[in-house]
Amino acid sequence: MRGDVHDPDLNRLSITVGEVRTSPDLRVATAYVLPLGGQGQDEVLKLLARNKGELRRVVAKKLALKFAPDLRFQLDETFDRMDDTRRMLNQDAVRRDLDD
């Protein structure tokens, strides 16, 4: 979708969409996003919200949908949770328990 949105502030960013979850009736799609390098997270959420209508039209067109879902954006915390889990598993006490 890069370049399809006409907001230069949004187009200059690289944003990873880790996951999209839809409501059972497909009326709402929540995209879990993270800017490249993790910097400027608040700015990314504001820019995506500001461009939600245009993004919604692009999604409907690209997926050939009659009705596009309402788009919502949240920060993807998957990588943070993975780092926390890695740190936990590397603790001496945990490694000792796992070795038993």
Buried (B, 14 or more C-beta within 10 A) or exposed (E): EEEEBEBEEBEEBEBEEEEBEEEEEEEEBBBBBBBEEEEBEEEBBBBBEEBBEBBBEBBBEEEEEEEBBEBBBEBBEEEEEEEEEEEEEEEEEEEEEEEE
